[in-house]
Amino acid sequence: MIPSPRNASSTPASRAIPRGFLPALGAFVMLGWLSPLTPAAPSAAPASEDPGFQSLFDGISLQGWNAPDRTWWSIEDGAITGRITKDRPCTTNQYLVWTGGELADFELKLESRLTGEGGINNGFQFRSRVLPDGDVAGYQMDNNLRTDWLVRLYDEFGRHTLAWRGKQTVFDTAGKAITEDLAEGSGPAWFKLEEWHEYHLTCLGPRIELRVNGRLAARVTDHDPRRADPQGALALQLHSGPPTQVQFRNIRLKILKPATPTVSPPRERRRSATLRDAAAHWDFGVGGHQLRNPLRYVGSLDDVEFNVRADGPRALPHARVALLRGGYFEAQNPLPNPVRAFTLYVRSRHPEGLWSGVIFDGLPPGAASGLRLSATAGTLQLDLRQGDRRVHAEAPLPAHPPAGWSDFVVRWDGETLHLILDGSRVSTVGWTEPSLSLATEWVRIGAEVVNGKASRAFHGELEEVGVWTRSLSDREVASLIRATRLRTHR
């Protein structure tokens, strides 16, 4: 389970999204530990007694497993061990990722035990995504000491609890959940988290079953096309919090159906090169987790949902988005100021086509300088202020299709301000300045803040936002929005 911002029992108004594991994480990314997983044979280990199962842990080393900071992990008592102590506290979840490839349909067996101070939490991820900062999103076997439920099936960064112990949940194609009792898993627990116990997880298509010590504990059947994950990474978790020791051993895997390799097309690779040059780039499928300029989400648990697959007209096949229902994001001083040129890129949509609210705000009330991009009554509006000088530009948002995804680009080259909507230059304004400030204090995405309270919140979907401290070329903008060229609006 992720830290308390996503825990249903604790929903404070503001929480920081984890910044990652180490400043040196970039080196790990360059070495490719977070690159797309490719199938590989499980690491060498003694033969499993279960027919068809192969061992993923040799009992003496971390061969076949990796993490940005391996110092949280060791081998003790013949088990993979993660430990948090009073002398070495942990404020960010740590993950040890199996490097053997993504998993689709499979059976997994492993033994575990969890000890520590208080009602500590832990678990392991499956069919999940490894994020740029080393966090992991997706399905999870979640457990928690000093609770009645002890284990459950969970959705990290997504829908949260899928099925408690003793429950079975079916999600239909509209995302509606129907939960019923599971007689075999109900009643008093037949195991203790503090003692060695075995998990047996089976994923077969939309059906996920969790057994503990041979007894069915929880079941999920997931037909939700926007939230179900057919394949992904396997990762062991060391949850942040009080002193904790978690151990895993006898990790065995049987592949029932191999995962499908994913390859980025050339256009996406060119686009990625442009994104790497951004001063800030936020992927909202997981709340803006990035190596640089992390965002903080502000709102309650029900004000946002992450890790949702994009749908609707112009949706991208593998994109994940955030659904905003009143919450917003903020980051303090995320951008260099002043700048002599800039480009702002936003990909967003409103499912009903009812565009309204603040999308990007670096211009809070009373600020002398800054930029704001908002929508009112179906019109995209740009406001730029630099001292006594102000610029206002606007353009009608697309009416067809009303629920489609849109790409907004604001570009300034030091002399001219361009507003580009879905590949068309819809507004051009002369604006000659030696430099300007995009945001003097805070950047807020999804709302503006007036007297400490959110105002004009954007109720819609966000995929990504990027900011460059230079004017991107037409070719770069076209690749960014996945177009062959820019058009002039007539």
C-alpha positions in Angstrom: 0.0 0.0 0.0 1.2 3.5 -0.6 1.6 6.0 2.2 -1.3 7.5 4.1 -2.5 10.0 1.3 -4.0 7.0 -0.4 -5.0 5.1 2.7 -8.7 5.2 3.2 -8.3 5.6 6.9 -6.3 8.8 6.5 -7.1 11.5 4.0 -5.3 14.7 5.0 -5.7 17.8 2.7 -2.2 17.8 1.4 0.5 15.2 0.9 3.8 15.2 -0.8 4.3 12.8 -3.7 7.5 10.8 -3.1 10.6 12.4 -4.7 12.3 9.1 -5.5 15.0 7.1 -3.9 18.4 8.8 -4.4 19.8 11.8 -6.4 21.9 9.2 -8.1 18.9 7.5 -9.6 19.6 9.1 -12.9 22.6 6.9 -13.2 20.5 3.8 -12.7 18.1 5.0 -15.4 21.0 5.5 -17.8 22.2 2.0 -17.0 18.8 0.8 -17.9 17.4 -0.8 -14.8 14.2 1.1 -15.3 14.1 0.5 -19.1 11.2 -1.6 -20.5 11.5 -5.1 -19.1 12.4 -7.8 -21.6 11.8 -11.5 -21.0 14.6 -13.4 -19.5 15.1 -16.8 -17.8 14.7 -16.8 -14.0 17.9 -16.8 -12.0 19.6 -20.0 -11.2 18.3 -21.8 -8.1 17.6 -25.2 -6.7 14.9 -27.0 -8.6 11.4 -26.4 -7.3 9.3 -29.2 -5.9 6.2 -27.8 -7.7 5.9 -29.0 -11.3 6.2 -26.2 -13.7 7.5 -23.7 -11.2 10.9 -22.1 -11.4 12.7 -20.3 -8.6 13.3 -16.6 -8.7 15.6 -16.5 -5.7 18.8 -18.5 -5.3 18.8 -18.1 -1.5 22.2 -16.5 -1.2 22.2 -13.3 -3.4 20.0 -10.6 -5.1 20.8 -12.0 -8.5 17.9 -11.3 -10.8 16.6 -8.4 -8.7 17.4 -4.7 -8.8 16.5 -1.4 -7.1 17.7 2.2 -7.3 19.1 1.8 -3.7 20.0 -1.8 -2.9 21.2 -0.8 0.5 17.7 -1.3 1.9 17.9 -4.9 0.9 20.1 -7.8 2.1 20.1 -11.6 2.5 19.5 -12.9 6.0 18.3 -16.3 7.2 18.3 -17.4 3.6 15.7 -14.8 2.8 15.5 -11.4 0.9 15.3 -8.9 3.7 14.2 -5.3 3.8 14.8 -3.3 7.0 14.0 0.1 8.4 15.5 1.1 11.8 15.4 4.0 14.1 18.9 4.9 13.1 18.0 4.7 9.4 14.4 5.9 8.9 12.6 5.5 5.5 10.2 8.1 4.2 9.7 6.7 0.7 8.5 3.2 -0.3 11.4 1.0 -1.5 11.0 -1.7 -4.2 13.1 -4.6 -5.3 12.1 -5.4 -8.9 12.5 -8.7 -10.6 14.5 -8.1 -13.8 13.3 -11.3 -15.6 10.5 -9.5 -17.6 6.9 -8.5 -17.4 4.3 -11.1 -16.3 0.9 -11.7 -17.9 -0.8 -14.9 -16.8 1.1 -16.8 -14.0 1.1 -18.4 -10.7 3.4 -17.1 -8.0 4.3 -18.7 -4.7 6.4 -17.1 -2.0 6.8 -17.2 1.8 7.0 -14.0 3.8 7.0 -12.6 7.3 6.6 -9.1 8.6 7.6 -7.7 12.0 8.1 -4.2 13.4 6.6 -1.4 15.5 2.9 -0.7 15.3 0.5 -1.4 12.5 3.1 -1.5 9.8 2.3 -2.2 6.2 3.9 -4.1 3.3 3.3 -6.3 0.3 4.4 -7.0 -3.2 3.4 -5.6 -6.6 2.4 -7.6 -9.7 1.4 -6.7 -13.2 2.6 -3.3 -12.3 4.5 -0.3 -13.7 7.9 0.9 -12.5 7.8 4.7 -12.4 10.7 7.1 -13.3 11.4 7.8 -9.6 11.5 4.1 -8.7 8.0 3.9 -7.2 5.6 1.2 -8.5 2.0 1.5 -9.5 -0.6 -1.2 -10.1 -1.9 -4.4 -8.5 -0.6 -5.3 -5.1 -0.9 -8.0 -2.5 -1.1 -5.7 0.5 -0.8 -6.7 4.2 -0.9 -4.8 7.5 -0.1 -5.8 11.1 -2.7 -5.2 13.8 -5.7 -5.1 11.5 -8.6 -7.6 11.2 -8.1 -7.9 7.5 -4.3 -8.7 7.5 -4.2 -9.2 3.7 -6.1 -7.8 0.7 -5.9 -7.2 -3.0 -5.1 -3.6 -3.7 -4.5 -1.1 -6.5 -1.5 1.1 -5.8 -2.1 4.7 -7.0 -5.4 3.6 -8.5 -8.7 2.3 -7.0 -7.1 1.4 -3.7 -8.9 -1.6 -2.0 -10.0 -4.1 -4.6 -11.0 -7.0 -2.3 -10.5 -7.3 1.5 -9.7 -10.7 3.0 -12.9 -12.7 2.9 -14.3 -10.8 -0.1 -14.6 -11.3 -3.9 -15.1 -8.3 -6.2 -16.2 -8.1 -9.8 -15.5 -4.9 -11.8 -17.7 -4.7 -14.9 -16.8 -2.9 -18.1 -18.1 0.4 -16.8 -15.9 0.1 -13.7 -18.7 -0.6 -11.3 -17.7 -3.0 -8.5 -19.9 -5.7 -7.0 -18.5 -7.2 -3.8 -19.7 -10.4 -2.1 -18.6 -12.5 0.8 -16.0 -15.2 0.2 -16.8 -17.8 2.8 -13.5 -19.6 2.6 -11.5 -16.4 3.5 -13.8 -14.9 6.1 -13.7 -15.3 9.9 -10.6 -15.2 12.1 -7.3 -15.3 10.3 -5.7 -18.7 10.0 -2.1 -17.2 9.8 0.1 -14.6 11.4 2.0 -12.0 9.4 4.8 -12.2 12.0 5.3 -15.9 11.2 6.4 -17.5 8.0 3.3 -17.9 5.8 2.9 -18.7 2.1 1.1 -16.6 -0.6 -0.1 -18.3 -3.7 -1.2 -15.7 -6.3 -2.9 -16.8 -9.6 -3.5 -14.3 -12.4 -5.4 -15.7 -15.3 -6.8 -13.1 -17.7 -9.1 -10.8 -15.6 -9.2 -13.2 -12.7 -6.9 -12.7 -9.7 -6.9 -15.1 -6.7 -4.9 -14.9 -3.5 -4.4 -17.9 -1.3 -2.6 -17.8 2.1 -1.3 -21.1 3.4 -3.4 -22.9 0.9 -6.7 -21.2 1.7 -8.5 -18.8 -0.6 -8.3 -15.3 1.0 -9.5 -12.9 -1.7 -10.6 -12.8 -5.4 -10.9 -10.1 -8.0 -12.4 -10.3 -11.5 -11.4 -7.1 -13.3 -13.2 -6.3 -16.6 -12.6 -2.6 -16.3 -10.9 -1.6 -19.6 -9.5 1.6 -18.2 -8.0 0.2 -15.0 -7.3 -3.5 -15.4 -3.6 -4.4 -16.0 -3.1 -7.5 -18.2 0.7 -7.6 -17.6 3.5 -5.8 -15.8 6.4 -6.0 -13.4 6.9 -8.0 -10.2 8.3 -6.1 -7.2 8.8 -6.7 -3.5 7.9 -3.8 -1.2 9.5 -2.3 1.9 6.9 0.2 3.0 8.0 3.5 4.5 7.2 4.2 8.1 8.3 3.0 11.5 11.0 0.3 12.2 10.2 -2.7 9.9 11.6 -6.0 8.9 10.1 -7.8 5.9 11.5 -11.1 4.5 10.7 -13.1 1.4 11.9 -16.6 0.5 11.1 -19.6 -1.6 9.9 -17.4 -4.5 8.6 -19.6 -7.3 6.9 -18.7 -10.6 4.9 -20.6 -13.2 4.2 -18.8 -16.4 0.8 -19.6 -17.9 0.9 -17.1 -20.7 3.9 -15.0 -21.7 3.7 -11.2 -21.7 3.5 -9.3 -25.0 6.7 -7.4 -25.7 6.2 -3.6 -26.0 8.2 -1.6 -28.4 8.0 2.2 -28.8 7.5 3.3 -32.4 10.0 5.7 -33.9 7.7 8.7 -33.5 7.5 8.1 -29.7 11.3 7.8 -29.5 11.7 11.2 -31.2 9.1 12.6 -28.9 10.9 11.2 -25.9 14.1 13.1 -26.9 12.1 16.4 -26.9 10.7 15.6 -23.4 14.1 14.8 -22.0 15.1 18.4 -22.7 12.2 19.9 -20.7 12.8 22.0 -17.6 9.8 20.2 -16.1 7.7 17.3 -17.4 4.9 15.7 -15.4 3.2 12.4 -16.2 -0.2 12.6 -14.5 -1.1 8.9 -14.8 0.8 8.6 -11.5 0.5 12.1 -10.2 3.5 13.6 -11.7 6.2 11.2 -10.5 9.4 12.2 -12.2 13.1 12.5 -11.3 13.0 16.3 -11.4 10.4 18.8 -10.1 8.1 16.5 -8.3 4.5 17.7 -7.7 2.5 17.6 -4.5 -1.2 16.5 -4.8 -3.6 18.6 -2.7 -7.1 17.2 -1.9 -8.8 14.2 -0.4 -8.7 10.6 -1.5 -11.8 11.0 -3.6 -10.7 14.1 -5.4 -8.4 12.3 -7.8 -7.7 8.9 -9.3 -4.4 7.9 -10.8 -3.2 5.2 -13.1 -6.3 5.2 -15.4 -5.9 4.2 -19.0 -6.8 6.9 -21.4 -9.9 6.5 -23.6 -12.2 8.6 -25.8 -11.4 10.2 -29.2 -7.7 10.7 -29.8 -6.6 8.7 -26.8 -3.2 7.1 -27.0 -3.0 3.3 -26.8 -0.7 3.0 -23.7 -1.3 6.4 -22.0 -2.3 6.6 -18.3 -4.0 9.7 -16.9 -5.3 11.3 -13.7 -9.1 12.0 -13.2 -9.5 15.3 -11.3 -12.6 15.8 -9.3 -11.7 18.9 -7.3 -8.1 18.2 -6.3 -5.1 19.8 -7.8 -1.3 19.7 -8.0 1.3 22.2 -6.9 5.1 22.6 -6.9 7.1 25.4 -5.4 9.6 27.1 -7.6 9.8 24.3 -10.2 10.9 26.5 -13.0 14.0 28.7 -13.7 13.1 32.4 -13.7 13.4 34.7 -15.6 13.5 33.1 -19.1 14.2 34.6 -22.5 11.9 32.1 -24.2 9.6 29.3 -23.2 7.2 26.5 -24.4 4.3 25.2 -22.3 2.6 21.9 -23.3 -0.6 20.4 -21.9 -2.5 17.3 -22.9 -5.9 17.1 -21.4 -9.6 16.5 -22.0 -13.0 16.9 -20.4 -15.1 13.7 -20.9 -18.3 15.6 -21.5 -16.6 18.4 -23.4 -17.6 21.0 -20.7 -14.2 22.7 -20.5 -14.0 25.0 -17.4 -11.4 25.8 -14.8 -7.8 26.6 -14.4 -5.4 24.2 -16.1 -2.0 25.7 -15.5 -1.5 28.6 -13.0 1.7 30.5 -12.4 -0.3 33.8 -11.8 -1.9 33.7 -8.4 -4.0 36.7 -7.3 -1.9 39.8 -6.6 1.2 38.4 -8.5 3.2 41.0 -10.5 4.3 38.4 -13.1 3.2 35.0 -14.3 1.2 32.9 -16.8 -2.2 31.2 -16.5 -3.9 28.8 -19.0 -7.6 28.3 -18.3 -10.9 27.4 -19.9 -14.2 29.2 -19.6 -17.4 28.4 -21.5 -15.6 26.3 -24.1 -12.9 28.9 -24.7 -9.2 28.4 -24.0 -7.7 31.5 -22.4 -4.1 32.6 -21.9 -3.2 35.4 -19.5 0.4 36.6 -19.2 1.5 39.4 -16.9 4.9 41.1 -16.6 4.6 44.1 -14.3 2.4 46.7 -15.9 2.2 44.7 -19.2 -0.5 42.2 -19.8 -1.4 39.9 -22.7 -4.7 38.0 -23.1 -5.3 35.5 -25.9 -8.1 33.0 -26.4 -9.4 30.5 -28.9 -12.5 28.3 -29.0 -12.0 24.8 -27.9 -12.8 22.0 -30.4 -16.5 21.2 -30.6 -16.0 17.9 -32.5 -15.5 15.5 -30.9 -16.5 17.1 -27.6 -15.0 14.4 -25.5 -11.7 14.1 -27.3 -8.1 14.7 -26.1 -6.6 18.0 -26.9 -3.0 19.3 -27.1 -2.4 22.9 -26.0 0.9 24.6 -26.7 2.0 28.1 -25.6 5.2 29.2 -27.2 7.2 32.5 -26.9 10.4 33.2 -28.8 11.2 36.6 -27.2 9.1 38.5 -29.7 6.0 36.6 -30.6 3.5 34.6 -28.4 1.9 31.6 -30.2 -1.2 29.7 -28.9 -1.4 26.3 -30.7 -4.4 24.1 -30.3 -4.3 20.5 -31.6 -1.6 21.4 -34.2 -3.2 24.6 -35.4 -1.8 28.1 -34.7 -5.0 29.7 -33.4 -3.6 33.0 -31.9 -0.4 35.0 -32.5 0.4 38.1 -30.3 3.5 40.3 -30.5 5.3 40.4 -27.2 8.8 41.8 -27.0 10.5 41.6 -23.7 14.1 40.9 -22.6 12.8 38.2 -20.2 9.8 37.1 -18.3 8.7 35.0 -15.3 6.4 32.1 -15.8 5.8 31.7 -12.1 7.4 33.7 -9.3 6.5 31.3 -6.4 4.2 28.3 -7.0 2.9 26.4 -10.0 -0.5 24.9 -9.6 -2.1 22.5 -12.1 -5.8 21.9 -12.0 -6.9 24.9 -10.0 -6.0 28.4 -8.7 -5.7 29.2 -5.0 -7.5 32.2 -3.6 -7.0 33.0 0.1 -5.6 29.6 0.7 -8.5 27.7 -0.9 -8.8 26.1 -4.3 -10.9 28.0 -6.8 -12.0 27.3 -10.4 -10.9 23.7 -10.1 -10.7 21.8 -13.4 -12.9 18.7 -13.3 -11.5 16.7 -16.1 -8.5 14.5 -17.1 -4.8 15.2 -17.4 -2.2 13.2 -19.2 0.9 15.3 -19.1 2.3 18.8 -18.8 5.8 20.0 -20.0 7.7 23.3 -19.7 10.8 24.2 -21.7 12.9 27.3 -21.2 13.3 27.8 -24.9 11.0 28.1 -27.9 10.5 24.7 -29.5 10.8 24.5 -33.3 7.7 23.7 -35.3 9.1 20.3 -36.0 9.6 19.6 -32.2 6.1 20.8 -31.4 4.7 18.6 -34.2 6.5 15.6 -32.8 5.4 16.5 -29.3 1.7 16.4 -30.3 2.2 13.5 -32.6 1.5 15.4 -35.8 3.4 15.6 -39.1 3.3 19.4 -39.1 1.7 22.5 -37.7 -1.2 24.2 -39.4 -2.3 27.8 -39.6 -5.9 28.2 -38.3 -8.3 29.8 -40.8 
